[in-house]
Each structure stands twice: as structure tokens, then as C-alpha cells.
Amino acid sequence: MPRWIWLPVALGVALALAVFANLAPAPRGADAPATAFSAERAMADVRVIAAEPHPVGSPVHTRVVDHLLARMTALGLSPTPQPGVLSPAAVRRLERWDVDATGLGITNLIGVLPGTRPDLPAVLLMAHHDSVAQSPGAADDASGVAAILETVRALRARGPRDRDVVVLITDAEELNLDGARAFFGDHPLRDRIGAVINLEARGGGGRAMMFETGKGNAETVALFARAAARADGGATTNALAAFVYELMPNGSDFTVPRDRGVQGVNLAFIGRPEQYHTPLSTPANLDRGSLQHIGSQTLETATLMASAEALPRAGGTAVWADVFGRVVIVTTPAAGWIVLALAALLIGFVVVALGRREQPRPGEVGRGALDGLWFLSVAVVAAHAVRALGGPSAARAEDAETYYALLARLPWLEAGAALAVLAVALLALGGRAALDRRIMAGLVALLTLPGLVGEGPNPILLGAAALGAGLSFVAGPRGAWPAWLGLLALGWLLALIAQIAAPATAFLFAWPTLVVALAAAVAARLDPGLDRLRGALTLAGLGALTAGWVLAMAHPVFLGIGMDLPGVLAVLALLALMALRPLAPKAARAMAVLAAVVLMAGAVVSFWGTQARPAQAEAQRVG
């Protein structure tokens, strides 16, 4: 098989693995076993709750409350309403919706599924029943409420459990988390809560992700990992998501108990972003697979918590990540040092095993590391440039309509930014050698302009542009081993920096670096010339697995923060490049031409998003 074929084959397998890891499970029908979660059974409640928009103060809101009281009563929860007052921030939000808040309040709905030992701390299942004024809210959060009701039904079918399960259907989450604040402010049950499972959504589809826990989460994550192994479709979760979400200003009902020191997990799906807070969030448009996924994880986690001898306590901090959505690996921050040490030993073994004939010079390895930095910086610039063609950054959106239009464009923005990063990767894999260094530096400077126009002065973008333009004048490494070892050294250094600065995120760099270092060690023994069939098979296999795992994270990461930080794809792509680098063909001119075609395709796709999903004001101007 010709050498050039291995790279597209490995990349194709990696992309297939990434797509597989992001598929929601098939929804279960109404004929599913009584002890299992059924999305179809839950949909009966979604259809009632999300028949129309039901914000606080609307007549439909009252009908939703009446329906939920009846459903909770039928499930044996003995529900009671908890009235409460609206906060000033909630009143201001209602006024923006042209709703008169005079005399309005909130109505939480609280029920208890009794356990055999009511003296034990209880497990809380929480979701909110209100919607925003312009959306039926089938996903946000009728899906969460319906999933909790179906979970309670399945828990009853599974038989007695030790702990009480408290069901809290909050009100006014969309206004200012007022319902959660009211419950944890003065309700008699608040001090009995030992763990929380909260359900949310920011979109209408995709896999449900466990993206937030309480402080000192080691025991909580360990329990969730066991539950994930039993859930339909496994789980999508990692410590990076929790770390990033903690830095963001966003909040949900889970924020309130988390700040009180209560342990728990927060689950949400964020695919089909065009449905978030829009009229499109209807029962018909809701992804049944997403409902199945979030509900099955809720049921299995609640089952373990309700039967646990002791609920998770605040203590050590976990580092964790799923592997293709099927198993969750949980370690400690200290384990990162062991991974780094093993990777360093393997890299050292590679250098020794290559011997004098193949052993690269340190200067060439250094050029390989700089080549990796060149890729990272230029890929950031290219991603921002293409992203800018799809509209302004969220921070510069002039009104809510533009912001929601940007959310709806996320699939186009993601595809465009991904193609831009791929184009730079093709240059890093050999195409750059066909271009004059001055031309390359000029292209980097030119690519900076769209990002600056769309975002304004951006220190990250300007810094990446300066670094990329400067490194364009540095010649790339000569030979496959220096290029590969340079990328390995860069990956190891990034892992070390993350281990020191933010240990919860170090796995992202350390785990791929360890696997790629292992692949390099095997290649150094089996195929030091990187030209034999068995060596290529090994490199393609391990490279595809590693790149696939990294790329599987790209989709939820972009949906979460890619609108304003599209360059985050460059970081993930660097790790994939590290895994696939030894498969690079020797065809510089062809790679350069292909890179140009791919970059233009990315620009077209991103711009097309503005036509497919125009903001309301833009649509009116066009009309």
C-alpha cells in the first residue's frame, strides 16, 4: 500500500470514532421494561408541558403547574407547592418580556418518594418547569422535568431503596434561579439533602454531558462513573468541562446547592443549538435520543445514590474523562505526574533505541517543536478568521436576536473553523515546505484581519498572529523523526504546564502524549526507518485511536465555547497532529494546494451560515 494512503485512512477512522462517540443512544419505546427509562414514556409529559411557552405569570404556566401536581400525585410523591417571591432581577427580566410582574410569585413543586430509612440524607432530583416567553421550552426544561418523572416511575418499579428521593420542580430558573434560592433558603427539607442531580439543556439534541459537580468531587465522580457504565449510551464527561464551566459566568439551579457545599452532578445536552430559547424548541423537534441519554444517566445515578451506604462527601479532587463515551476513567491530580514520568521515559527510550543511524540531532527536534508552535498559532488565526465570516462575536452582538442567530449558526461555524484548522494541519504535515517563508508570513498577517474586524482587538489573536508570522521564517525540521519527536516534546511540555497550573486539565495533554510516546517506542523497535508495513499499521492504528479520542471532544467543546473562542480547536488539533505526524506523505506541493482548497471551503461554509440562519433584523433587510 502506498505511503500516502495511511494518513487519510487514519484520519478517516479517527473522524468515524469521534462521530460514534458523539451519537446519542436510541430512544426506548413505551414497551421498554418497567425498570428501564423510556424516552417515549417521558415524551407524554414533554408534549403537555411544552405545548406552548409558559413563562412565570402566564395562564399556560398555571396549567403546567396543575398538570405536574396531578402527575406527581399519581407517582406517589404527595406533592406540595412552595410559593415564593420574585427577586428584583426576575422582575426586570419579566418587564423586558412585556409582562406585568405586579402580584406575581413563584411556585415550586416538591414531592418525596419515601425510602426505607428516612433518617438518612436524601437524594434530590431537580429541574425547572418555567420557560422563557418566546419558547415552548421542550428541551429547556420540559425534557428535564419529564425525565425526572419517568425516573421516579422506574425507581418505584425497581423496588424499595434506603434513602428518600426528593423531587424539586423549581420555578423561575429562567428569571434568576428564584425557585432554587427559595427551596434552599427556607424549606424544611433543604437540610436533609445529601446529594443533587440537576437536569438542564441549552439546545434540543446531542448527548447529555455531565459538566459540573460540587467542590471536592472525588467520591461524586467515582459514583457517577459506576452509574455511567450502566446507562444507555454511557456518558460524556471530563474534568476539563467542569473546569471551564466554573470559569464562566453562567449559572443554573445547581449553582445554589453547589455553593452551599452539597455534592451532586449537573447534566445537560447542548446540541441543535438553534432551539435554545426559540420557538423551534417544540416536542416534535426534541431529539428523543437526548432525552433517553439524560434520563438513563439520571436513573442509574439516582439508583446508586438512593441505595448507597454513604453519599459522596466533599474531599479530594478527581481528574476524569470518558473514552468514546463508553467508560469513564477516574484518577487523581497526583497521577498526572506518573503519566508525565512514563511519557518522558518512553521518549528517552525512543532516542536510545533509534541508535546512531536514525537518532535525530537536538537542534532538529527543537525545530520540530517550533513547527508545532507554528501550527498552533497559525491554526488559531485561521480559525478566528473563518469564524469571523459567520458573524460578530457574542460579546459584540447588538441584540438578543443576533445572539440567538449566532447560536443557530454554530454548526456552520464549527464546520468552517474545523476546515480552517485542517488546512493549517495539511501545511504543517508538509505543505508549508512548498511555500516561500515571506509569503507564508504575509498570509498569516492577512488572515488576522477578519478576526480583528469581527472581534475587535483580541490579545490572543494578536499574540498568535505575531508568533505564527515570526515562526514562518524558521525552517521546518528535516526528517520524520525530528518532526515527530519535536511534537512529542511540545505535547509533554504543555502537559507539564497544565499539571502545574491546572491539574484537572492536564489529562487532555498528558494522556495522548503517553499513548503517542508508546507508539513511537514501538516504531523505534519495529520500524526505525518509518517505511515498513507493520510499522505503518501500528502507527495508523494507535494514531487513529488517539486522534479519534481527542477529536471526540472537539464537538462539545466548540458548542460550549467555540462561538467566541474558535481557536480552541487548534489545541485539540495539535494533539491529533502529534498522533498522526509520522504518517505524513512526502508531497509538499500537493499538500499546499489541498490546504488552500480546504481553507476556502471553510470560509464558504462559515459565511453560508449567515444566509442559512440570518438574524431577524438581517432577514428583514434582505426581505
C-alpha positions in Angstrom: 0.0 0.0 0.0 1.5 3.4 -1.0 2.7 5.6 1.9 0.4 8.5 1.1 -2.8 6.4 1.8 -2.1 5.9 5.5 -2.8 9.4 6.6 -6.3 9.7 5.1 -7.1 6.2 6.3 -6.1 7.0 9.9 -7.8 10.4 9.8 -11.0 8.8 8.4 -11.0 6.2 11.2 -10.4 9.0 13.8 -13.3 11.0 12.5 -15.5 8.0 12.5 -14.6 7.2 16.1 -15.3 10.9 17.0 -18.7 10.8 15.3 -19.5 7.5 17.1 -18.6 8.9 20.5 -21.0 11.9 19.9 -24.1 9.8 19.0 -26.9 9.8 21.4 -28.4 6.3 22.2 -31.5 5.1 20.5 -34.6 6.1 22.5 -36.6 3.3 24.2 -40.2 2.9 23.3 -43.3 2.7 25.6 -42.9 -1.1 25.7 -39.5 -0.9 27.4 -39.2 -2.8 30.7 -40.8 -1.1 33.7 -37.4 -0.8 35.4 -35.8 1.0 32.5 -36.0 4.6 31.4 -38.2 5.2 28.3 -37.9 8.4 26.3 -41.3 7.6 24.7 -43.0 7.4 28.0 -41.3 10.7 29.1 -42.4 12.4 25.9 -46.0 12.2 27.1 -45.2 14.8 29.7 -43.0 16.8 27.4 -45.9 17.2 25.0 -48.1 18.6 27.7 -45.6 20.9 29.4 -44.1 22.3 26.2 -47.4 22.7 24.2 -46.9 26.5 24.4 -44.5 29.0 26.0 -45.2 29.0 29.8 -43.2 31.8 31.5 -44.0 32.9 35.0 -47.2 34.8 35.1 -48.8 33.3 32.0 -52.1 31.3 32.0 -50.2 28.4 30.5 -47.8 28.4 33.4 -50.7 27.7 35.7 -51.9 24.8 33.6 -48.4 23.3 33.6 -48.3 23.5 37.4 -51.7 21.8 37.7 -50.5 19.0 35.3 -47.4 18.4 37.3 -49.2 18.3 40.6 -51.5 15.6 39.2 -48.6 13.6 37.7 -46.6 13.8 41.0 -49.6 12.7 42.9 -50.1 9.7 40.6 -46.5 8.7 41.2 -47.0 8.6 45.0 -44.9 11.7 45.7 -47.6 13.6 47.7 -46.5 16.9 46.2 -46.9 20.3 47.9 -46.5 23.7 46.3 -43.9 26.1 47.7 -44.8 29.7 47.0 -42.1 32.4 46.8 -41.4 35.9 45.8 -39.7 37.2 42.7 -36.3 38.8 43.0 -35.7 42.3 41.6 -33.6 40.8 38.8 -36.5 38.4 37.9 -39.0 41.3 37.8 -36.7 43.2 35.5 -36.5 40.2 33.2 -40.3 39.9 33.1 -40.6 43.6 32.2 -38.2 43.0 29.3 -40.7 40.4 28.1 -43.6 43.0 28.5 -45.0 41.0 31.4 -46.6 42.9 34.3 -44.9 41.4 37.4 -47.4 43.0 39.9 -48.6 40.4 42.3 -46.7 37.6 40.7 -44.7 35.0 42.6 -43.2 31.6 42.1 -44.5 28.1 42.6 -42.0 25.3 43.3 -43.4 21.8 43.4 -41.9 19.4 45.9 -42.6 15.7 46.4 -40.9 12.8 48.2 -40.5 9.2 47.1 -40.1 7.5 50.6 -37.2 5.2 51.3 -37.0 2.6 54.0 -34.6 4.7 56.1 -35.9 8.3 56.3 -33.3 9.1 58.9 -30.6 9.1 56.1 -29.8 12.2 54.0 -32.0 12.3 50.9 -31.2 12.5 47.2 -32.7 15.5 45.3 -33.8 15.3 41.7 -34.1 18.9 40.3 -35.3 20.6 37.1 -37.3 23.7 36.3 -40.8 23.9 34.8 -40.9 27.5 33.6 -39.8 28.6 30.1 -38.8 31.8 28.5 -41.5 33.9 26.9 -40.6 33.2 23.3 -40.1 29.4 23.5 -42.2 26.3 24.4 -39.1 25.0 26.2 -39.4 21.4 25.1 -35.7 20.9 25.9 -35.2 23.7 28.4 -36.5 22.3 30.6 -39.6 20.2 29.9 -37.2 17.4 29.0 -35.6 17.6 32.4 -38.9 17.6 34.3 -40.3 14.7 32.2 -37.0 12.8 32.7 -37.4 13.1 36.5 -41.0 11.9 36.4 -40.0 8.9 34.3 -37.0 8.3 36.6 -39.3 8.2 39.7 -41.6 5.8 37.9 -38.7 3.5 37.1 -37.3 3.8 40.7 -40.6 2.6 42.1 -40.6 -0.3 39.7 -37.0 -1.3 40.8 -38.3 -1.7 44.4 -37.5 -0.2 47.8 -34.5 1.9 48.4 -32.8 3.1 51.6 -33.0 6.9 51.1 -35.8 9.2 50.4 -35.8 10.7 46.9 -36.9 14.3 47.0 -38.3 15.7 43.7 -37.9 19.5 43.3 -39.5 21.1 40.2 -38.4 24.7 40.5 -39.9 27.8 39.1 -38.3 31.0 37.7 -35.0 29.4 36.8 -35.1 31.4 33.6 -35.5 34.6 35.6 -32.9 34.5 38.3 -32.8 30.9 39.8 -35.5 32.2 42.2 -37.1 28.7 42.7 -33.8 27.1 43.8 -33.0 30.0 46.0 -36.4 29.7 47.7 -36.1 26.0 48.4 -32.5 26.2 49.7 -33.3 29.4 51.5 -36.0 28.3 53.9 -37.7 25.0 53.0 -37.8 22.4 55.8 -36.3 19.7 53.5 -33.3 21.7 52.5 -31.1 20.4 55.3 -31.9 16.8 54.6 -30.5 17.0 51.1 -27.2 15.0 50.8 -26.8 14.9 47.0 -28.3 16.6 44.0 -28.9 15.6 40.4 -29.9 18.6 38.2 -31.1 18.4 34.6 -30.8 21.2 32.1 -30.5 21.9 28.4 -29.1 24.5 26.0 -30.3 23.3 22.7 -32.5 20.4 21.5 -30.3 17.5 20.9 -26.9 15.7 21.2 -25.5 13.6 24.0 -26.2 14.7 27.6 -23.0 15.7 29.3 -22.1 15.7 33.0 -20.4 19.0 33.1 -20.4 20.2 36.7 -20.0 18.8 40.2 -19.6 20.1 43.7 -16.3 21.1 45.3 -14.1 18.2 46.4 -15.7 15.9 43.9 -13.6 12.7 44.0 -16.3 10.5 45.6 -19.1 12.0 43.4 -17.2 11.4 40.2 -16.4 7.8 41.2 -20.0 7.1 41.9 -21.1 8.7 38.6 -18.5 6.6 36.7 -20.2 3.5 38.0 -23.6 4.8 37.1 -22.4 5.7 33.6 -21.3 2.1 32.9 -25.0 1.1 33.4 -26.6 4.0 31.5 -27.8 3.7 27.9 -25.1 5.1 25.7 -22.6 5.5 28.6 -21.6 9.1 29.5 -19.9 12.1 28.0 -17.9 13.9 30.7 -14.5 15.2 31.7 -12.7 17.4 34.2 -11.9 19.9 31.5 -15.6 20.7 31.0 -16.1 21.2 34.7 -13.0 23.4 35.0 -14.1 25.6 32.1 -17.7 25.9 33.2 -16.5 27.0 36.7 -14.7 29.9 35.0 -17.8 31.0 33.1 -20.4 33.5 34.4 -23.2 31.0 33.6 -25.4 29.5 36.3 -28.2 27.0 36.7 -30.3 25.8 39.6 -27.4 23.5 40.5 -25.4 26.7 41.4 -27.4 27.2 44.5 -26.8 23.8 46.3 -23.3 23.7 45.0 -22.5 27.0 46.7 -23.9 25.5 49.9 -21.4 22.6 49.7 -23.9 19.9 48.6 -22.4 17.3 46.4 -24.0 16.3 43.1 -23.9 16.3 39.3 -25.3 18.7 36.7 -26.4 17.1 33.4 -27.3 18.9 30.1 -27.3 18.4 26.3 -26.4 21.3 24.1 -26.7 20.0 20.5 -29.2 21.5 18.0 -28.4 25.0 19.4 -31.0 26.7 17.1 -33.7 25.5 19.5 -32.3 27.3 22.6 -34.8 29.8 23.8 -36.6 29.9 20.4 -40.0 28.9 19.1 -38.3 25.9 17.5 -38.0 24.2 20.9 -41.1 22.1 20.4 -41.8 18.4 21.4 -41.7 17.5 17.7 -38.2 18.9 17.3 -36.7 17.5 20.5 -34.2 14.7 20.0 -35.6 11.6 21.6 -32.1 10.1 21.9 -31.0 13.1 24.0 -34.0 12.6 26.3 -33.1 8.9 26.6 -29.5 9.7 27.4 -30.1 12.3 30.1 -32.9 10.2 31.6 -31.0 6.9 31.7 -28.0 8.6 33.4 -30.3 10.2 35.9 -32.0 6.9 36.7 -28.7 5.0 37.1 -27.1 7.7 39.2 -30.2 8.1 41.4 -30.4 4.4 41.9 -26.8 4.2 43.2 -27.2 7.3 45.4 -30.5 6.2 46.9 -29.0 2.8 47.8 -25.6 4.0 48.8 -24.5 3.2 52.4 -22.9 6.7 52.4 -23.5 9.6 49.9 -20.4 11.2 48.4 -18.7 13.7 50.6 -16.5 16.6 49.8 -12.9 15.6 49.8 -10.3 15.1 47.2 -10.5 16.4 43.6 -10.9 14.0 40.8 -9.4 14.1 37.3 -11.6 12.2 34.9 -12.6 11.7 31.2 -14.7 9.4 29.2 -13.3 7.2 26.5 -15.5 7.4 23.4 -18.5 7.8 25.7 -18.4 4.2 26.9 -16.2 4.2 30.0 -15.2 6.9 32.4 -11.6 6.8 33.7 -11.1 8.5 37.1 -7.7 9.4 38.5 -6.2 11.9 40.9 -4.2 15.1 40.2 -1.1 13.4 41.5 -1.5 10.6 38.9 -0.7 13.2 36.3 2.9 13.3 37.4 3.1 9.5 36.9 1.8 9.8 33.4 4.3 12.6 32.6 7.2 10.5 34.0 6.2 7.4 32.0 5.9 9.5 28.8 9.3 11.0 29.4 10.8 7.5 29.9 9.3 6.3 26.7 10.6 9.4 24.8 14.0 8.7 26.2 13.7 5.1 25.2 12.9 6.2 21.6 16.0 8.3 21.4 18.2 5.4 22.6 16.5 2.8 20.5 17.0 4.7 17.3 20.7 4.4 17.6 23.3 6.5 15.8 21.8 5.9 12.4 18.4 7.3 12.9 19.0 9.4 16.1 17.9 13.0 15.4 20.0 16.0 16.4 18.7 18.1 19.3 18.5 21.1 17.0 16.3 19.4 14.6 14.0 18.1 17.4 13.8 21.7 18.5 12.7 22.8 15.0 10.0 20.1 15.3 8.7 21.6 18.5 8.8 25.1 16.9 6.9 23.6 13.9 4.2 22.5 16.4 4.1 26.0 17.8 3.8 27.4 14.3 0.8 25.1 13.7 -0.9 26.0 16.9 -0.5 29.8 16.4 -1.5 29.8 12.8 -4.4 27.5 13.3 -5.7 29.9 16.0 -5.5 32.7 13.5 -7.2 30.7 10.7 -10.0 29.5 13.0 -10.8 33.1 14.1 -10.6 34.4 10.5 -13.1 31.8 9.2 -15.3 32.1 12.3 -15.5 35.9 11.7 -17.1 35.3 8.3 -20.1 33.9 10.2 -20.9 37.0 12.1 -19.7 39.0 15.1 -18.6 37.6 18.4 -21.2 37.0 21.0 -19.7 39.9 23.0 -20.3 42.3 20.1 -23.9 41.1 19.3 -26.1 44.2 19.3 -29.3 42.4 20.5 -30.7 39.1 21.6 -31.9 38.2 18.1 -28.3 38.4 16.8 -27.1 36.3 19.7 -29.7 33.6 19.0 -28.9 33.7 15.3 -25.2 33.1 16.2 -26.2 30.1 18.3 -28.2 28.7 15.3 -25.2 29.2 13.1 -22.9 27.1 15.4 -23.0 24.0 13.1 -21.7 26.1 10.2 -19.2 28.0 12.3 -17.9 24.7 13.7 -17.5 23.1 10.3 -15.8 26.2 8.9 -13.4 26.5 11.8 -12.6 22.8 11.7 -11.8 23.0 7.9 -9.6 26.1 8.6 -7.6 24.2 11.2 -7.4 21.1 8.9 -6.0 23.4 6.2 -3.2 24.5 8.5 -2.6 20.9 9.6 -2.0 20.0 6.0 0.6 22.7 5.7 2.3 21.5 8.9 2.3 18.0 7.5 4.4 19.0 4.6 2.7 21.7 2.5 4.4 24.5 4.2 7.7 23.5 2.6 6.3 24.4 -0.8 5.7 28.0 0.1 8.2 30.9 0.4 8.7 31.9 4.0 7.9 35.5 3.3 4.7 34.6 1.5 3.7 32.4 4.5 4.3 35.2 7.0 2.3 37.5 4.8 -0.6 35.1 4.6 -0.7 34.8 8.4 -0.8 38.6 8.7 -3.6 38.7 6.1 -5.6 36.0 7.9 -5.5 38.1 11.1 -7.7 40.9 9.6 -11.1 39.2 9.5 -10.7 38.2 13.2 -9.8 41.7 14.2 -12.8 43.1 12.3 -15.2 40.6 13.8 -13.9 40.7 17.4 -12.0 43.9 17.8 -8.6 44.0 19.4 -8.0 40.5 20.8 -4.8 39.8 22.7 -5.0 36.1 22.0 -5.4 36.6 18.3 -2.8 39.3 18.0 -0.3 37.2 20.0 -1.0 34.1 17.9 -0.6 36.1 14.7 2.8 37.6 15.8 4.1 34.2 16.8 2.8 32.5 13.7 4.3 35.2 11.4 7.6 35.1 13.2 7.9 31.3 13.1 7.1 31.3 9.4 10.7 32.4 8.9 12.0 29.4 10.8 12.7 26.3 8.6 10.8 23.2 9.5 12.7 20.0 10.7 14.4 17.7 8.2 13.2 14.2 8.6 10.2 12.4 10.0 11.7 11.5 13.4 12.7 15.1 14.3 9.3 16.4 13.4 7.5 13.7 15.4 9.8 13.9 18.5 9.5 17.7 18.4 5.7 17.5 18.6 6.0 14.9 21.3 8.3 17.2 23.3 5.9 20.1 22.8 2.9 17.9 23.9 4.9 16.8 27.0 5.8 20.4 27.8 2.1 21.6 27.5 1.1 18.7 29.8 3.7 19.8 32.3 2.5 23.4 32.3 -1.1 22.2 32.7 -0.1 19.8 35.5 1.5 22.7 37.4 -1.1 25.4 36.7 -4.4 23.5 36.4 -4.0 19.7 37.2 -7.6 19.0 36.4 -6.9 19.8 32.7 -3.5 18.1 32.4 -5.1 14.8 31.2 -6.0 16.5 27.9 -2.3 16.7 27.0 -0.8 14.0 29.2 -2.9 11.0 28.1 -2.4 11.5 24.3 1.3 12.2 24.8 1.7 8.9 26.7 -0.1 6.9 24.0 1.8 8.6 21.2 5.1 8.1 23.1 4.2 4.4 23.3 3.6 4.3 19.6 6.9 6.0 19.0 8.7 3.4 21.2 7.1 0.6 19.3 8.0 2.2 16.0 11.6 2.7 17.1 11.9 -1.0 17.6 9.9 -2.3 14.8 10.3 0.3 12.1 13.1 2.8 12.8 13.0 3.9 9.2 9.2 4.5 9.3 8.9 2.8 6.0 7.7 -0.8 6.8 4.1 -2.1 6.5 3.9 -3.5 10.1 5.2 -0.2 11.4 2.7 1.8 9.4 -0.2 -0.4 10.6 0.8 0.1 14.2 1.2 3.9 13.8 -2.1 4.2 11.9 -4.0 2.2 14.5 -2.6 4.0 17.6 -2.7 7.3 15.8 -6.4 6.9 14.8 -7.4 5.9 18.3 -5.6 8.8 19.9 -6.7 11.4 17.3 -10.2 10.0 17.5 -10.4 10.4 21.3 -9.1 14.0 21.0 -11.5 14.9 18.1 -14.4 13.4 20.0 -14.1 16.2 22.5 -14.0 18.9 19.8 -17.7 18.9 19.1 -19.0 19.6 22.7 -16.1 21.9 23.3 -17.0 24.1 20.3 -20.7 24.1 21.1 -19.7 25.3 24.6 -17.2 28.0 23.9 -16.4 27.9 20.2 -18.6 30.9 19.3 -16.1 33.3 20.9 -13.0 31.0 21.1 -12.9 29.0 17.9 -9.1 28.7 18.3 -9.7 26.1 21.0 -10.0 23.6 18.1 -6.3 24.3 17.3 -5.3 23.0 20.7 -7.2 19.7 20.2 -5.9 19.5 16.6 -2.3 19.8 17.8 -2.7 16.7 19.8 -4.3 14.9 16.9 -1.4 16.1 14.7 1.0 14.7 17.2 -0.6 11.3 16.8 -0.7 11.3 13.0 2.6 13.1 12.2 4.7 10.0 11.3 2.1 9.2 8.5 2.7 12.4 6.6 3.4 11.8 2.9 6.2 13.4 1.0 4.1 15.6 -1.3 4.6 19.2 -0.3 3.1 20.9 -3.3 0.0 18.7 -3.4 -0.5 19.3 0.4 -0.2 23.0 -0.1 -2.8 23.0 -2.9 -5.1 20.9 -0.8 -4.7 23.2 2.1 -5.7 26.2 0.0 -8.8 24.3 -1.2 -9.8 23.2 2.3 -9.3 26.7 3.7 -11.6 28.3 1.0 -14.2 25.6 1.7 -14.1 26.5 5.4 -14.6 30.2 4.6 -17.6 29.4 2.3 -19.2 27.1 4.9 -18.9 29.7 7.7 -20.2 32.5 5.5 -23.1 30.4 4.3 -24.3 30.2 7.9 -25.2 33.9 7.8 -27.5 33.1 4.8 -29.0 29.9 6.3 -29.5 31.4 9.8 -29.8 35.2 9.4 -30.7 37.4 12.4 -34.2 38.8 12.4 -33.0 42.3 11.6 -30.9 40.9 8.7 -33.8 38.9 7.4 -36.0 42.0 7.4 -33.3 43.9 5.5 -33.0 41.1 2.9 -36.8 40.9 2.6 
